[in-house]
């Protein structure tokens, strides 16, 4: 912004947004991730290239892109599977009819947009509501947790999102992202909600917090997510659930008390 000047009556030229990352998807579409805290992804498509997103992810697009809202590749069962993983019932397909058409998608929470390039047969498992936009060739399905304890107490339930290649999908995570590579047998304990994504080779389980004082006064709940290598994991620094909990105690609430006939409500 230091180079920005505008004289009265002259053309207004605002500075270009910060480009955090640029590149090309597996399918050959150019992309730019703009912004630092509230990020957006801009795709420049060639004729015939297609992407899909959940409903409400689009920010803007140019002429030459056809929108098609439908139940997705899995039909009704696939749509219901997406719903239980935090996505919308319908998906929106975007197909370019010209070269150079532009579509921009933005996240709805401060954090990072991460491009994930998958080869044929390669997969990634992520938290609920990870998908921002993906190439049409990427298959999105549900990943059931086989262990009962992990399903009940792992923070994300029995079901996570599974992305299978080939293709590129753009994941939307909360806060900053930290990556670790776990060796075989190496374990990381993670507070629920901070797990963003992991490779299928990583074993996902839960473990109870040890120590009665830790259980009662530690403030971390009863369980932690246990991730055991080999494989890579990605953790997020500011889960939306934790931020919402911190804000909730400052929100005004309704209080009811008896004072004569009826109920009096005190807002605030």
KELUMRO-227803 format. One record per residue (C-alpha): x, y, z. Coordinates in nm, 2 decimals, decimal comma, always signed. Example, Ala and Ser with C-alpha at 12.3 -4.5 7.8 and 13.67 -1.06 7.14 Angstrom:
+--------+--------+--------+
:     px :     py :     pz :
+--------+--------+--------+
:  +1,23 :  -0,45 :  +0,78 :
:  +1,37 :  -0,11 :  +0,71 :
+--------+--------+--------+
REM end
This chain:
+--------+--------+--------+
:     px :     py :     pz :
+--------+--------+--------+
:  +0,00 :  +0,00 :  +0,00 :
:  +0,30 :  +0,24 :  +0,04 :
:  +0,31 :  +0,29 :  -0,34 :
:  -0,06 :  +0,37 :  -0,37 :
:  -0,15 :  +0,73 :  -0,46 :
:  -0,47 :  +0,87 :  -0,60 :
:  -0,53 :  +1,23 :  -0,71 :
:  -0,87 :  +1,37 :  -0,70 :
:  -1,04 :  +1,34 :  -1,05 :
:  -0,78 :  +1,09 :  -1,17 :
:  -0,82 :  +0,72 :  -1,25 :
:  -0,83 :  +0,51 :  -0,94 :
:  -0,58 :  +0,22 :  -0,95 :
:  -0,58 :  +0,01 :  -0,64 :
:  -0,27 :  -0,21 :  -0,56 :
:  -0,28 :  -0,57 :  -0,68 :
:  -0,35 :  -0,83 :  -0,40 :
:  -0,07 :  -1,03 :  -0,25 :
:  -0,02 :  -1,35 :  -0,45 :
:  +0,07 :  -1,61 :  -0,19 :
:  +0,12 :  -1,90 :  -0,43 :
:  +0,08 :  -1,96 :  -0,80 :
:  +0,11 :  -2,28 :  -1,01 :
:  -0,07 :  -2,53 :  -1,23 :
:  -0,30 :  -2,81 :  -1,15 :
:  -0,25 :  -3,17 :  -1,25 :
:  -0,51 :  -3,11 :  -1,53 :
:  -0,32 :  -2,81 :  -1,66 :
:  -0,52 :  -2,51 :  -1,52 :
:  -0,32 :  -2,21 :  -1,40 :
:  -0,41 :  -2,09 :  -1,05 :
:  -0,32 :  -1,81 :  -0,80 :
:  -0,39 :  -1,81 :  -0,43 :
:  -0,43 :  -1,45 :  -0,32 :
:  -0,43 :  -1,30 :  +0,03 :
:  -0,26 :  -1,39 :  +0,35 :
:  -0,54 :  -1,44 :  +0,61 :
:  -0,87 :  -1,44 :  +0,42 :
:  -0,75 :  -1,62 :  +0,11 :
:  -0,91 :  -1,69 :  -0,23 :
:  -0,81 :  -1,92 :  -0,52 :
:  -0,84 :  -1,79 :  -0,88 :
:  -0,84 :  -2,05 :  -1,16 :
:  -0,77 :  -1,97 :  -1,53 :
:  -0,93 :  -2,24 :  -1,74 :
:  -0,88 :  -2,37 :  -2,09 :
:  -1,16 :  -2,49 :  -2,31 :
:  -1,32 :  -2,80 :  -2,17 :
:  -1,15 :  -2,79 :  -1,83 :
:  -1,40 :  -2,87 :  -1,54 :
:  -1,40 :  -2,82 :  -1,17 :
:  -1,65 :  -2,87 :  -0,89 :
:  -1,72 :  -2,72 :  -0,55 :
:  -1,98 :  -2,73 :  -0,28 :
:  -2,27 :  -2,48 :  -0,30 :
:  -2,17 :  -2,13 :  -0,20 :
:  -1,80 :  -2,14 :  -0,26 :
:  -1,79 :  -1,93 :  -0,58 :
:  -1,69 :  -1,56 :  -0,54 :
:  -1,69 :  -1,45 :  -0,90 :
:  -1,63 :  -1,57 :  -1,25 :
:  -1,59 :  -1,44 :  -1,61 :
:  -1,80 :  -1,52 :  -1,92 :
:  -1,74 :  -1,85 :  -2,08 :
:  -1,79 :  -2,07 :  -1,77 :
:  -2,10 :  -2,29 :  -1,75 :
:  -2,25 :  -2,37 :  -1,41 :
:  -2,43 :  -2,69 :  -1,34 :
:  -2,57 :  -2,77 :  -1,00 :
:  -2,64 :  -3,14 :  -0,94 :
:  -2,61 :  -3,43 :  -0,70 :
:  -2,25 :  -3,52 :  -0,81 :
:  -2,10 :  -3,83 :  -0,95 :
:  -2,23 :  -4,06 :  -0,68 :
:  -2,60 :  -3,97 :  -0,72 :
:  -2,82 :  -3,95 :  -0,42 :
:  -2,60 :  -4,18 :  -0,21 :
:  -2,29 :  -3,98 :  -0,29 :
:  -2,47 :  -3,66 :  -0,20 :
:  -2,58 :  -3,80 :  +0,14 :
:  -2,22 :  -3,91 :  +0,20 :
:  -2,10 :  -3,56 :  +0,13 :
:  -2,36 :  -3,41 :  +0,37 :
:  -2,23 :  -3,63 :  +0,66 :
:  -1,88 :  -3,51 :  +0,59 :
:  -1,98 :  -3,14 :  +0,62 :
:  -2,03 :  -3,06 :  +0,26 :
:  -2,35 :  -2,94 :  +0,08 :
:  -2,61 :  -3,18 :  -0,06 :
:  -2,55 :  -3,05 :  -0,41 :
:  -2,23 :  -2,98 :  -0,59 :
:  -2,17 :  -2,72 :  -0,86 :
:  -1,97 :  -2,81 :  -1,17 :
:  -1,79 :  -2,53 :  -1,36 :
:  -1,69 :  -2,61 :  -1,72 :
:  -1,51 :  -2,36 :  -1,94 :
:  -1,62 :  -2,31 :  -2,30 :
:  -1,33 :  -2,07 :  -2,39 :
:  -0,96 :  -2,04 :  -2,32 :
:  -0,88 :  -1,80 :  -2,04 :
:  -1,20 :  -1,80 :  -1,85 :
:  -1,16 :  -1,71 :  -1,48 :
:  -1,33 :  -1,84 :  -1,16 :
:  -1,25 :  -1,74 :  -0,81 :
:  -1,34 :  -1,93 :  -0,49 :
:  -1,29 :  -1,80 :  -0,13 :
:  -1,28 :  -1,95 :  +0,21 :
:  -1,53 :  -1,84 :  +0,48 :
:  -1,29 :  -1,84 :  +0,77 :
:  -0,94 :  -1,70 :  +0,84 :
:  -0,69 :  -1,97 :  +0,73 :
:  -0,50 :  -2,12 :  +0,44 :
:  -0,59 :  -2,26 :  +0,10 :
:  -0,37 :  -2,55 :  +0,01 :
:  -0,34 :  -2,71 :  -0,33 :
:  -0,30 :  -3,09 :  -0,31 :
:  -0,18 :  -3,27 :  -0,63 :
:  -0,28 :  -3,63 :  -0,64 :
:  -0,14 :  -3,89 :  -0,89 :
:  -0,35 :  -4,18 :  -1,02 :
:  -0,45 :  -4,40 :  -0,72 :
:  -0,30 :  -4,16 :  -0,47 :
:  -0,53 :  -4,06 :  -0,18 :
:  -0,55 :  -3,81 :  +0,11 :
:  -0,78 :  -3,81 :  +0,42 :
:  -0,90 :  -3,48 :  +0,57 :
:  -1,13 :  -3,33 :  +0,82 :
:  -1,49 :  -3,26 :  +0,75 :
:  -1,57 :  -2,96 :  +0,53 :
:  -1,22 :  -2,95 :  +0,38 :
:  -1,31 :  -2,92 :  +0,01 :
:  -1,31 :  -2,57 :  -0,15 :
:  -1,28 :  -2,66 :  -0,52 :
:  -1,14 :  -2,96 :  -0,71 :
:  -1,08 :  -3,08 :  -1,06 :
:  -1,36 :  -3,30 :  -1,20 :
:  -1,12 :  -3,60 :  -1,21 :
:  -1,08 :  -3,60 :  -0,82 :
:  -1,31 :  -3,84 :  -0,65 :
:  -1,45 :  -3,73 :  -0,31 :
:  -1,58 :  -4,00 :  -0,08 :
:  -1,62 :  -4,07 :  +0,28 :
:  -1,36 :  -4,25 :  +0,50 :
:  -1,50 :  -4,45 :  +0,78 :
:  -1,30 :  -4,49 :  +1,10 :
:  -1,27 :  -4,86 :  +1,17 :
:  -1,20 :  -4,82 :  +1,54 :
:  -1,51 :  -4,75 :  +1,76 :
:  -1,32 :  -4,52 :  +2,00 :
:  -1,18 :  -4,31 :  +1,72 :
:  -1,52 :  -4,27 :  +1,58 :
:  -1,69 :  -4,17 :  +1,91 :
:  -1,43 :  -3,95 :  +2,06 :
:  -1,19 :  -3,85 :  +1,78 :
:  -1,36 :  -3,51 :  +1,73 :
:  -1,46 :  -3,57 :  +1,37 :
:  -1,67 :  -3,89 :  +1,42 :
:  -1,67 :  -4,20 :  +1,22 :
:  -1,65 :  -4,02 :  +0,89 :
:  -1,38 :  -3,81 :  +0,73 :
:  -1,33 :  -3,70 :  +0,38 :
:  -1,12 :  -3,90 :  +0,13 :
:  -0,98 :  -3,75 :  -0,19 :
:  -0,85 :  -3,98 :  -0,46 :
:  -0,66 :  -3,88 :  -0,77 :
:  -0,57 :  -3,81 :  -1,03 :
:  -0,61 :  -3,44 :  -1,01 :
:  -0,58 :  -3,13 :  -0,79 :
:  -0,81 :  -3,03 :  -0,50 :
:  -0,79 :  -2,71 :  -0,30 :
:  -0,83 :  -2,76 :  +0,07 :
:  -0,95 :  -2,49 :  +0,31 :
:  -0,80 :  -2,51 :  +0,66 :
:  -0,83 :  -2,30 :  +0,97 :
:  -0,54 :  -2,08 :  +1,08 :
:  -0,19 :  -2,17 :  +0,99 :
:  -0,08 :  -2,52 :  +0,87 :
:  +0,21 :  -2,72 :  +1,02 :
:  +0,34 :  -3,03 :  +0,85 :
:  +0,51 :  -3,33 :  +1,02 :
:  +0,66 :  -3,64 :  +0,86 :
:  +0,61 :  -3,94 :  +1,10 :
:  +0,85 :  -4,23 :  +1,08 :
:  +0,72 :  -4,59 :  +1,12 :
:  +0,59 :  -4,62 :  +1,48 :
:  +0,64 :  -4,25 :  +1,56 :
:  +0,33 :  -4,10 :  +1,73 :
:  +0,19 :  -3,75 :  +1,76 :
:  -0,09 :  -3,67 :  +2,00 :
:  -0,32 :  -3,39 :  +1,88 :
:  -0,60 :  -3,20 :  +2,05 :
:  -0,93 :  -3,27 :  +1,87 :
:  -1,00 :  -3,02 :  +1,60 :
:  -0,64 :  -2,94 :  +1,52 :
:  -0,60 :  -3,23 :  +1,28 :
:  -0,64 :  -3,11 :  +0,92 :
:  -0,52 :  -3,39 :  +0,69 :
:  -0,31 :  -3,70 :  +0,68 :
:  -0,19 :  -3,97 :  +0,44 :
:  -0,38 :  -4,30 :  +0,44 :
:  -0,06 :  -4,48 :  +0,57 :
:  -0,10 :  -4,30 :  +0,91 :
:  -0,30 :  -4,49 :  +1,17 :
:  -0,57 :  -4,27 :  +1,33 :
:  -0,69 :  -4,36 :  +1,68 :
:  -0,77 :  -4,19 :  +2,01 :
:  -0,61 :  -4,20 :  +2,35 :
:  -0,73 :  -4,09 :  +2,69 :
:  -0,55 :  -3,81 :  +2,87 :
:  -0,35 :  -3,95 :  +3,16 :
:  -0,36 :  -3,82 :  +3,51 :
:  -0,67 :  -3,73 :  +3,71 :
:  -0,57 :  -3,36 :  +3,75 :
:  -0,51 :  -3,34 :  +3,37 :
:  -0,86 :  -3,49 :  +3,31 :
:  -1,03 :  -3,25 :  +3,55 :
:  -0,83 :  -2,93 :  +3,52 :
:  -0,64 :  -2,96 :  +3,20 :
:  -0,90 :  -2,81 :  +2,98 :
:  -0,82 :  -3,04 :  +2,69 :
:  -1,11 :  -3,28 :  +2,73 :
:  -1,09 :  -3,65 :  +2,79 :
:  -0,93 :  -3,77 :  +2,47 :
:  -0,65 :  -3,68 :  +2,22 :
:  -0,62 :  -3,79 :  +1,87 :
:  -0,33 :  -4,04 :  +1,82 :
:  -0,15 :  -4,04 :  +1,49 :
:  +0,11 :  -4,31 :  +1,42 :
:  +0,34 :  -4,32 :  +1,13 :
:  +0,46 :  -4,38 :  +0,87 :
:  +0,33 :  -4,09 :  +0,67 :
:  +0,27 :  -3,71 :  +0,67 :
:  +0,02 :  -3,52 :  +0,88 :
:  -0,10 :  -3,16 :  +0,86 :
:  -0,22 :  -2,98 :  +1,17 :
:  -0,41 :  -2,65 :  +1,19 :
:  -0,35 :  -2,38 :  +1,45 :
:  -0,70 :  -2,23 :  +1,49 :
:  -0,99 :  -2,47 :  +1,46 :
:  -1,32 :  -2,30 :  +1,40 :
:  -1,48 :  -2,49 :  +1,69 :
:  -1,22 :  -2,36 :  +1,94 :
:  -1,26 :  -2,00 :  +1,82 :
:  -1,63 :  -2,03 :  +1,84 :
:  -1,60 :  -2,15 :  +2,20 :
:  -1,38 :  -1,86 :  +2,29 :
:  -1,63 :  -1,61 :  +2,14 :
:  -1,94 :  -1,77 :  +2,29 :
:  -1,87 :  -1,67 :  +2,64 :
:  -1,87 :  -1,30 :  +2,54 :
:  -2,20 :  -1,33 :  +2,35 :
:  -2,52 :  -1,19 :  +2,51 :
:  -2,77 :  -1,45 :  +2,62 :
:  -3,13 :  -1,46 :  +2,72 :
:  -3,21 :  -1,51 :  +3,09 :
:  -3,55 :  -1,60 :  +3,21 :
:  -3,68 :  -1,52 :  +3,56 :
:  -4,02 :  -1,53 :  +3,73 :
:  -4,15 :  -1,18 :  +3,83 :
:  -4,52 :  -1,18 :  +3,86 :
:  -4,73 :  -1,35 :  +3,59 :
:  -4,55 :  -1,47 :  +3,28 :
:  -4,17 :  -1,49 :  +3,21 :
:  -3,95 :  -1,19 :  +3,19 :
:  -3,66 :  -1,21 :  +2,94 :
:  -3,34 :  -1,02 :  +3,00 :
:  -3,13 :  -0,99 :  +2,68 :
:  -2,77 :  -0,90 :  +2,75 :
+--------+--------+--------+
REM end
